[in-house]
């Protein structure tokens, strides 16, 4: 892993190309992959057996993930306590997401996709916080593409549930890097040079402009017939639990709480930057 990341760090052009190719591979074929899984696994096996199969594969993936962390910690033993705390906390978050936010077990694929994306992004920034931010940003674009492009009329809300799961997946990637000895190397001399601040400011400016001219809204306006084209919530879920099928219940995170949870988790995991320089 060290050799691969160092190679990417020295060959930024190829690193960027691979990140773009991988991201497009994750984002663009959503419909095709969903239909393929439904026709080859979900329908033939039945939902219960399908979920059981996915859960079994997920458990095997967790075992492999812990082995990779253990291999790294053999050399960086001083990081064991920090890694243990972050892993324990993260898997508690994943357990809560699994029971509250996921509709079907296959959604754990988000953890794999964005964990791997974080591994690919890190050589571009050599900074845990910046890597996590852009993984979240790309995850937000992914959900926007699904909501406003793929399913503009069949989905009731922008999916903050998936956005939080994406964030946790990216965090798993960062923890793996930390356990294998990677450190924060990005030095920003002036605050206005921060790519995180620039991207946040630019996106905030766009949202303010879109809101002022009526393109963007959070909730539907009952006083108008034609709603804003960029509407985060088309139909408000009135109850805590949303029922998809008789035996499937999940909670839909509303925009304010989605942003708040994402903000808290981001600052929790970005502390890895300062911790990485201590060991």
N, C-alpha and C positions, 0 to 999 in steps of 0.2 A: 504493500500500500504506500509506504514512504516513497519508494522509487517512482511509482506511477504519479503521485501528486507532485513530486519534485519535477518530473518530466513535463507535466502540464504547466507548472510554474515557469519553466524555462521556454516553453513553446505556447505562448498565450494565444497565438492565432489559431492553432489547432484546438486548443482548449475551448475557445469561443465557438468554433465550428461544431465541436462535439456537443457543447451545451445546447446550441440552437437546434441541432439535429435531434438530440434526445428530447428536448422540450416539445418540439413539434410532434415527435413520435408519441409522446404522452397525451398531448392535447387533441390533435386533429382526429384520430380514429375512434373517438368515444363511442359513437353510434355503432360503428362496425364491430368493435370489440364487445360491446354490450349485447348486440344481436347474436354474435358468435357464441358467447358464453351461455346465453339463454337457450339457444337451439341445441348446443352440444352437451351442456351439463345441467342447467337448471331444469329444463322441461323433461329430459329423459330420467334424471335422478329424482326429481321432486325437490321442493324447496328445503325440506328438513335435511335430507341427505346431502344436498348441495352445500348448505351452511356448515354441516358437520365436516365435509371434505375440506372446505376452505379453512375452517378453524384448525383442523389437523395440520394442514400445510403451514398455517400461521404459527402454530406452536413449534414446528420444526424450524421455521425461520428464526424464531426467537432463540432457540438453542444455538443455531449457527452464529447468530449475532452475539450472544454471550461468549461463545468460544473466541470470536475475533477480538472482543474486548479483553478477554483474559490473556490472550497472546500478547497484546500490547502492554498490559499492566505488569507482565513479568519483567519488562525492562524499565517501566516507569512506575515503580511500586509506590512512590510518594503520592501518586494521583489516585490511589485506590479508594480512599475515603470519599474524595470529591466525586469520583465516578459512581460509587455506590449510592451516594445521596441523590445524584441526578438521575441515575437509572431507576431507583426506587420511586422517586417522585414522578418521573415520566411514565412509568408503567401504571402507576395509580391513575394518572390523567388518562392514559389509554384505556384502562379498565372502565373509567367513568364514561369516556366517549363511546366505548363499545356498548355500554348498557343504556346510554341516554341519547346518543347522537346518530348512531349507525342504524340504517334500515335493514340492510342485509350484510352478512359477514364478508362478502366480497369487497366491501368498502375498505377493508384493511389494506387493500392494494395501494391506497393513498400513502400509507406509511412507508411502503417500499419505494414507490415512485419518488417521493420527495426526500426520503433519506438518501437515495442515490443522487438526486439532483443536488443536494447540499454537498456531497462528496465532489461533484464535478465543479460546483461554483467556488469552492474554497480556494483553489489555486489562483483564481482571478483576483481575490481580495486579501488572502492570508489574514483574515479577520473573522472571528466567529460571529460577532454581532452583525457585521455587514453581510456576511453570507446568509445568515438567518433572515435578515430583512428582505433580501432580494429573492430568497426562496418563497417567503410569504407574498411578496409582490407578484411573482410569477404565478403563484397559486391563485391569487386574486384575479389575475387576467384569465387563468384557466376557467375559473368559476364564472366569470363574466361572459366568456365565449360560450360556455354551455347554456347559460341562462338567457342571454340576449340573441344568440345566433342559432344554436342548435335547437333549443326548445322555447322559442319566444312566446308561444301561446299555451303550452301545456304545463308549465311550471309556475307555481304561485309565488315563489320568493327566491331571491339571491341566496345561495346556500352557504351561510356562515358555518354550518356544521362541518361541511367538507373543508372549509378554509382552516378551521381549528385542527382537524385531523391532518391536513397537509403540514401545518406548523409542527405538530408533534413528530411527524415523520422526518422533517428536516432536523429537528432537535436530536433525533436518534442518530442521524448522520454526523452531527457535530460532536456528540458524546463519543462516538467511535473514533473520530479524529483526535479528540482530546486524550482518550485512553492510549492512543498510539504515539503520543509525544508531540503533536503539532502545537504550535504556539502562535499567538497574535504577533504579526510582523508589520502590519499596516501602520504607518505613521502619517497622521494628518496634521500639518503645522498650523493651518488656519481652519476655524470652524466652518467657514463658507465653502471649503473644499470637500466637505464630507459628501460622498455620493448618496448617503441615506438622507441627509438634510435636503439636498438638492431635489431628489426624487419625491420626497414627502411634500416639499414646498410646491413643486410643479403640479403634482396631482391634486393638492389642496386647492391651488389656484384654478385648475380646470373645473373641479367640482363646484367651486363658488360661482364661476362664470356660467356653467351649465345650469346651476340652480337659479341664478338671477334671470336667465332668459327662458326658463321653463322647460329645459331639456331633461333635467335631473330632479327627481323627487324620491323621498324615502317611502312614504305611504301614499296610497291613492287619495285624490281630492274628490270628495263627494259632491262638490259644487260645480264640477265640470264634467262634460260628457267625454271629451278626448283627453286621455291621461298622458303624462309625460312619457316620451319614448324610453327614457332610462329610469325605470321605476323599480326600486329595490324590492318592494313588497307589493304584489298585485292583489293578493287576498290575505288578510290578517288571520293568523291561526288563533282562535279565541281561547283555547284551553292549553294547559301545560303540555299534555300529551296529544300527539297527532296519531290517528290510526290509519295505516295504509291498507292493511288487511285485518281480518278478525283477530289474528294472533300476533300482529306486529304493531308495536307502539314506540314512538320516538319523540324527542323534544326538538322543536324548531327554535334555534337561537335567533332572537330578533336583532336587527342591525346594531342598536346601541350596545347591547350586551356582547355581541360578537366582536365589535371594535374594542370594547373594554377588556374582554378576556384575551384577545390577541395582543393588546398593549401590555397587559400584565405578564403573559407568558414570554413575550419578546424580551422584556427587561429581566425576567428571571433567567433566561438562557444566555443572554448577552454577557452576563457576569463571568461566563467561562473565559472571556478575553482576559480579564484581570487575573483570574485564577491560573490560567495557563502560563503566565509570566512568573509565577511564584515558584514553579517546580521545574 
